[in-house]
Amino acid sequence: MPKPRGRGTSAEPRRTVKASSGRARAAPPEEPRARGGATAGSPAALRDGAERPASSRARPKGAKAAKAKAARAAAERPASPKARAGRARAAEPARAAPRKRRVRPASAEEDAALSPPRAPELDWDDTQSGSPAEVLAQRWTERGEQLFQELAAHGASLHEYRADLKEGRFVWLAPGGRVSAEARARLLCSWSRATSVLVMAWADPFFRDTGVERIDGLLAEQDDVDEEGAWQIAMEAADACGAAYLYRVASPQAWYFLALDALTFSPERSSFHPGAPVGLVLRGIRDAREAIASRAEPADVIRDRLSALSESLLHQARYAYRDTDWVARLDRTGACLMHLAKRIPRESFSAIAAGQRVGEWLERELAVELLDALSLIEDEWSLFG
């Protein structure tokens, strides 16, 4: 049996389609506008009972004979495809309304993708909300500003300063040499600019008696510390020992972080005489000799160490020890150390042309020459110790 055309089969029983007479089969197919027409009735009309489709009970008495005749004819020939398709299309509006699909709630990702972009949320709160390190730095910065303001109020903000850690004295000197301000000083730590090594005061044999006592939670010595890290450790140490102010004394060789307390602008002693620089010189030479003998540092670090020590001694001769008997001796030692630093070759065209062997580590012969020269300088300064 050929399959009728159309979107679907009729919703009426098969006998309803076959009950049509020859006149119904000869009728032209219904126009598309017959969908939802009055033949089958709209879904709303069927539901309300205002209009009902034709049924077998509403037909005349001869309908039973026509029905039987149509049933016998159905077995012999198929129904007209056109009539069936038209009746099927006419019966489509009588079907039940399609079931509405439940809208699935959108997920959070789909909502974020489809929703329009929102304006950025700005925080206008000026309250401090930094990390503990930032809070610590802010506190000690404010204390530094307070110290500067107090010095400026007494006309000592532009005065030179001197430090004598053996006596625990830190002073500001007026141009005439008079002490304009004084504070009690304790060494917190020192940071080497050549090796990036930070040593706490209690771990340094030279400053052990003049520095702060051991602080729990801080390492005695740390390697690979940059400038910011040195400041951070110094602020933690100053905060732990209850210092009033934190002061950095910079030299070509190292930075020294001091804890200052008991600031006064009426000092008991109006003059200041620096101590002998013997300990400073011996310490620098001893550290350089140990680094060369142990081969713990490359040649570039040894060169920078000797250069920094030379610049430090020359700086002290023109700054802290000017107008004293130590100037000539400091200048001579600084010049010798600078000459030793230049003996260590650099990777350059001139060094290769001169036949110098340039490597990462010192050659044995050069290391022996440097050790002998440093030993002579150490013996000379040990006579004043």
C-alpha positions as CSV (number, residue, x, y, z in Angstrom):
1,M,0.0,0.0,0.0
2,P,1.5,3.4,-0.9
3,K,2.3,5.6,2.0
4,P,0.2,8.8,2.1
5,R,1.9,12.1,1.7
6,G,1.7,14.7,4.3
7,R,3.3,15.5,7.6
8,G,1.6,12.7,9.5
9,T,-1.3,10.2,9.4
10,S,-4.8,11.1,10.3
11,A,-5.9,11.2,13.9
12,E,-9.3,9.8,12.9
13,P,-10.0,6.1,12.7
14,R,-9.3,4.4,9.3
15,R,-13.0,4.0,8.7
16,T,-13.6,7.7,8.8
17,V,-11.2,8.2,5.9
18,K,-12.8,5.4,3.9
19,A,-16.3,6.5,4.6
20,S,-16.0,9.3,2.1
21,S,-17.9,8.8,-1.2
22,G,-16.7,9.0,-4.7
23,R,-17.7,12.7,-4.6
24,A,-15.4,13.3,-1.7
25,R,-12.5,11.5,-3.6
26,A,-13.2,13.6,-6.7
27,A,-13.1,16.8,-4.7
28,P,-9.9,18.8,-5.0
29,P,-7.4,18.7,-2.1
30,E,-7.9,21.3,0.6
31,E,-5.9,24.4,0.4
32,P,-3.2,24.9,3.0
33,R,-5.4,27.5,4.7
34,A,-7.7,24.6,5.7
35,R,-5.3,23.8,8.4
36,G,-7.0,24.6,11.7
37,G,-10.3,25.1,9.9
38,A,-13.8,24.3,10.9
39,T,-13.9,20.7,9.5
40,A,-12.1,19.2,12.4
41,G,-12.3,22.1,14.8
42,S,-9.6,24.0,16.6
43,P,-8.1,22.6,19.7
44,A,-9.7,25.2,21.8
45,A,-13.1,24.4,20.3
46,L,-12.7,20.7,20.9
47,R,-11.7,21.3,24.5
48,D,-14.6,23.7,25.2
49,G,-17.2,21.5,23.5
50,A,-18.5,24.5,21.4
51,E,-17.8,22.6,18.2
52,R,-17.6,18.9,17.5
53,P,-16.3,17.0,14.5
54,A,-18.8,14.9,12.5
55,S,-19.3,11.4,13.9
56,S,-21.0,8.2,12.6
57,R,-24.0,8.8,14.8
58,A,-24.8,12.1,13.1
59,R,-25.0,10.5,9.7
60,P,-28.3,9.4,7.9
61,K,-29.7,5.8,8.3
62,G,-28.1,4.7,5.0
63,A,-24.7,5.4,6.4
64,K,-24.4,1.8,7.7
65,A,-24.9,0.3,4.2
66,A,-22.4,2.8,2.8
67,K,-20.0,1.9,5.5
68,A,-20.2,-1.8,4.7
69,K,-19.8,-1.1,1.0
70,A,-16.8,1.1,1.7
71,A,-15.2,-1.6,3.8
72,R,-15.5,-4.2,1.0
73,A,-14.1,-1.7,-1.5
74,A,-11.1,-0.9,0.8
75,A,-10.0,-4.5,0.5
76,E,-10.0,-4.3,-3.3
77,R,-8.4,-0.9,-4.0
78,P,-6.4,1.6,-1.9
79,A,-7.7,4.9,-0.8
80,S,-6.9,7.9,-3.0
81,P,-3.6,9.4,-1.9
82,K,-4.8,12.9,-2.5
83,A,-8.0,12.6,-0.5
84,R,-6.1,10.9,2.3
85,A,-3.4,13.5,2.3
86,G,-6.0,16.3,2.3
87,R,-8.0,14.7,5.1
88,A,-4.8,14.1,7.1
89,R,-3.8,17.7,6.8
90,A,-7.3,18.7,7.8
91,A,-7.1,16.5,10.9
92,E,-3.7,17.9,12.1
93,P,-5.1,20.8,14.0
94,A,-7.3,18.4,15.9
95,R,-4.3,16.8,17.5
96,A,-3.2,17.6,20.9
97,A,-1.0,20.6,21.3
98,P,2.7,19.7,21.3
99,R,4.2,19.4,24.8
100,K,6.2,22.4,25.7
101,R,9.9,21.9,26.4
102,R,11.0,22.8,29.9
103,V,13.7,25.4,29.7
104,R,16.9,24.2,31.4
105,P,18.3,26.8,33.7
106,A,21.6,28.1,32.4
107,S,24.8,27.1,34.2
108,A,27.1,29.7,35.7
109,E,29.5,29.5,32.8
110,E,26.7,30.0,30.2
111,D,25.3,32.9,32.3
112,A,28.7,34.5,32.5
113,A,29.2,34.1,28.7
114,L,25.8,35.4,27.7
115,S,25.5,38.2,30.3
116,P,26.8,41.6,29.3
117,P,30.1,42.8,30.8
118,R,29.8,44.5,34.1
119,A,31.6,47.6,35.2
120,P,34.8,47.0,37.2
121,E,34.4,47.3,41.0
122,L,36.7,49.9,42.5
123,D,37.8,49.9,46.1
124,W,37.9,53.5,47.4
125,D,38.9,52.5,50.9
126,D,42.2,54.2,51.9
127,T,42.8,52.0,54.9
128,Q,46.1,50.1,54.8
129,S,45.7,46.5,53.7
130,G,49.2,45.4,52.8
131,S,51.2,42.4,53.7
132,P,53.1,42.2,57.1
133,A,56.3,43.1,55.2
134,E,54.7,46.2,53.7
135,V,53.3,47.2,57.1
136,L,56.7,46.8,58.7
137,A,58.4,48.9,56.0
138,Q,55.8,51.6,56.3
139,R,56.2,51.8,60.1
140,W,60.0,52.2,59.9
141,T,59.7,54.7,57.1
142,E,57.5,56.8,59.3
143,R,60.0,56.6,62.1
144,G,62.8,57.6,59.7
145,E,60.8,60.7,58.7
146,Q,60.2,61.5,62.4
147,L,64.0,61.3,63.0
148,F,64.7,63.6,60.1
149,Q,62.1,66.1,61.3
150,E,63.6,66.2,64.8
151,L,67.1,66.7,63.4
152,A,65.7,69.5,61.1
153,A,64.0,71.2,64.0
154,H,67.4,71.4,65.8
155,G,69.3,72.4,62.6
156,A,71.2,69.1,62.4
157,S,69.6,67.4,59.4
158,L,72.6,68.3,57.1
159,H,75.3,67.5,59.6
160,E,77.8,64.7,59.1
161,Y,77.5,61.7,61.3
162,R,80.1,59.5,63.0
163,A,79.8,56.1,64.7
164,D,82.0,54.5,67.4
165,L,80.5,51.0,68.0
166,K,83.0,50.2,70.7
167,E,81.6,53.0,72.8
168,G,78.1,52.6,71.4
169,R,78.0,56.2,70.3
170,F,76.4,57.7,67.2
171,V,76.8,61.5,66.8
172,W,76.1,64.3,64.3
173,L,78.9,66.9,63.9
174,A,78.4,70.5,63.1
175,P,80.8,72.1,60.6
176,G,83.0,73.4,63.4
177,G,83.4,69.8,64.8
178,R,80.9,70.3,67.7
179,V,78.5,67.4,68.5
180,S,75.0,68.7,67.7
181,A,73.1,65.4,68.4
182,E,73.9,62.1,69.9
183,A,72.2,58.7,70.2
184,R,73.1,55.2,71.6
185,A,74.0,52.8,68.8
186,R,74.0,49.0,68.5
187,L,74.8,47.0,65.4
188,L,72.0,44.9,64.0
189,C,73.7,43.3,61.0
190,S,76.1,44.0,58.2
191,W,75.6,43.3,54.5
192,S,78.6,42.8,52.1
193,R,78.1,44.5,48.8
194,A,80.7,42.2,47.0
195,T,79.4,38.8,48.2
196,S,75.7,39.6,49.0
197,V,76.2,37.9,52.4
198,L,74.3,39.3,55.4
199,V,75.7,38.5,58.9
200,M,73.9,39.3,62.2
201,A,75.9,41.2,64.8
202,W,76.0,38.2,67.3
203,A,77.5,36.0,64.6
204,D,80.3,38.5,63.7
205,P,83.5,38.0,65.9
206,F,84.5,41.7,65.4
207,F,81.1,43.2,66.4
208,R,79.9,40.5,68.8
209,D,80.4,42.7,71.9
210,T,79.0,45.9,70.3
211,G,75.9,44.5,68.6
212,V,72.5,43.2,69.7
213,E,72.0,39.9,71.3
214,R,70.6,36.8,69.5
215,I,67.1,37.2,68.1
216,D,64.9,34.2,67.8
217,G,63.6,33.5,64.3
218,L,66.5,35.2,62.5
219,L,69.3,33.3,60.9
220,A,72.9,34.2,61.9
221,E,74.1,34.4,58.3
222,Q,72.3,34.4,54.9
223,D,73.6,34.2,51.4
224,D,72.3,35.7,48.2
225,V,70.6,38.7,49.9
226,D,69.8,41.7,47.8
227,E,69.5,45.3,49.0
228,E,65.7,45.0,49.6
229,G,66.2,41.8,51.5
230,A,68.9,43.4,53.7
231,W,66.6,46.2,54.6
232,Q,63.8,43.7,55.4
233,I,66.0,41.7,57.8
234,A,67.3,44.8,59.4
235,M,63.8,46.1,60.0
236,E,62.7,42.8,61.5
237,A,65.7,42.9,63.9
238,A,65.1,46.5,64.9
239,D,61.5,45.7,65.6
240,A,62.4,42.7,67.7
241,C,64.9,44.5,69.9
242,G,62.7,47.5,70.4
243,A,64.8,50.1,68.7
244,A,63.6,53.7,68.4
245,Y,65.2,54.3,65.0
246,L,66.9,52.4,62.2
247,Y,70.0,53.9,60.6
248,R,72.1,52.6,57.7
249,V,75.8,53.5,57.5
250,A,77.0,52.8,54.0
251,S,80.6,52.3,52.9
252,P,82.1,51.1,49.6
253,Q,82.6,47.7,51.1
254,A,79.5,47.0,53.2
255,W,76.3,48.4,54.7
256,Y,75.9,48.5,58.5
257,F,72.5,48.7,60.0
258,L,72.3,50.3,63.4
259,A,69.6,50.5,66.1
260,L,69.5,54.0,67.6
261,D,68.0,54.9,71.0
262,A,68.0,57.7,73.5
263,L,68.3,60.6,71.0
264,T,69.4,63.8,72.6
265,F,70.4,67.3,71.4
266,S,72.2,68.1,74.6
267,P,75.1,65.6,74.7
268,E,77.4,65.3,77.6
269,R,80.5,65.4,75.4
270,S,80.6,68.1,72.8
271,S,83.6,66.6,70.9
272,F,84.1,63.3,69.1
273,H,87.4,61.5,68.4
274,P,87.1,58.4,66.2
275,G,88.9,55.3,67.4
276,A,91.8,53.6,65.6
277,P,90.9,52.0,62.3
278,V,93.0,49.0,63.0
279,G,90.1,46.6,63.6
280,L,88.4,47.7,60.3
281,V,91.5,47.1,58.3
282,L,92.5,43.8,59.8
283,R,89.0,42.4,59.5
284,G,88.8,43.3,55.7
285,I,92.2,41.7,55.0
286,R,91.5,38.6,57.1
287,D,88.2,38.0,55.1
288,A,90.0,38.4,51.8
289,R,92.8,36.0,52.8
290,E,90.3,33.3,53.9
291,A,88.3,33.6,50.6
292,I,91.5,33.2,48.5
293,A,93.0,30.4,50.6
294,S,89.7,28.3,50.6
295,R,89.0,28.9,46.9
296,A,85.4,29.5,48.0
297,E,84.9,32.5,45.7
298,P,85.5,33.0,41.9
299,A,88.1,35.4,40.6
300,D,85.5,38.1,39.9
301,V,84.3,38.1,43.5
302,I,87.8,38.2,44.9
303,R,88.6,41.2,42.6
304,D,85.4,43.0,43.8
305,R,86.2,42.3,47.4
306,L,89.7,43.8,47.2
307,S,88.4,46.8,45.2
308,A,85.7,47.5,47.8
309,L,88.1,47.3,50.7
310,S,90.4,49.7,49.0
311,E,87.7,52.2,48.3
312,S,86.4,51.9,51.9
313,L,89.9,52.7,53.4
314,L,90.3,55.7,51.0
315,H,86.8,56.9,51.9
316,Q,87.6,56.7,55.7
317,A,90.8,58.6,55.2
318,R,88.9,61.5,53.7
319,Y,85.8,61.3,55.9
320,A,86.0,59.9,59.4
321,Y,89.8,60.2,59.9
322,R,90.6,63.4,58.1
323,D,92.9,65.7,60.0
324,T,94.3,62.7,61.9
325,D,97.6,60.7,61.8
326,W,95.8,57.8,60.1
327,V,95.2,59.5,56.8
328,A,98.6,58.6,55.2
329,R,98.6,55.0,56.4
330,L,95.0,54.4,55.2
331,D,95.8,55.9,51.8
332,R,98.9,53.7,51.3
333,T,97.0,50.5,52.3
334,G,94.1,51.4,50.0
335,A,96.5,51.9,47.0
336,C,98.1,48.6,47.7
337,L,94.8,46.8,47.7
338,M,93.7,48.4,44.5
339,H,97.0,47.3,42.8
340,L,96.3,43.7,44.0
341,A,92.8,43.8,42.6
342,K,94.1,44.9,39.2
343,R,96.4,41.9,39.2
344,I,93.4,39.6,38.7
345,P,92.8,39.6,34.9
346,R,89.4,40.3,33.3
347,E,88.0,38.7,30.2
348,S,89.1,41.3,27.7
349,F,91.2,41.6,24.5
350,S,94.1,43.2,26.3
351,A,94.4,40.3,28.8
352,I,94.4,37.8,26.0
353,A,97.0,39.8,24.0
354,A,99.2,40.0,27.1
355,G,99.1,36.3,27.4
356,Q,97.2,36.3,30.7
357,R,95.3,33.1,31.6
358,V,91.7,34.2,32.3
359,G,89.5,31.7,34.0
360,E,86.6,31.5,36.5
361,W,88.9,30.7,39.4
362,L,92.3,32.1,40.4
363,E,95.4,30.4,39.1
364,R,97.5,28.8,41.9
365,E,100.6,31.1,41.3
366,L,98.5,34.2,41.4
367,A,96.6,33.1,44.5
368,V,100.0,32.5,46.3
369,E,101.2,36.0,45.3
370,L,98.0,37.6,46.6
371,L,98.2,35.7,49.9
372,D,101.8,36.8,50.5
373,A,101.0,40.5,49.8
374,L,98.0,40.4,52.2
375,S,100.0,38.8,54.9
376,L,102.6,41.6,54.8
377,I,99.8,44.3,55.1
378,E,98.2,42.3,58.0
379,D,101.5,42.2,59.8
380,E,102.0,45.9,59.5
381,W,98.6,46.8,60.9
382,S,98.8,44.2,63.7
383,L,101.5,46.3,65.3
384,F,98.9,49.0,66.1
385,G,96.3,46.6,67.5
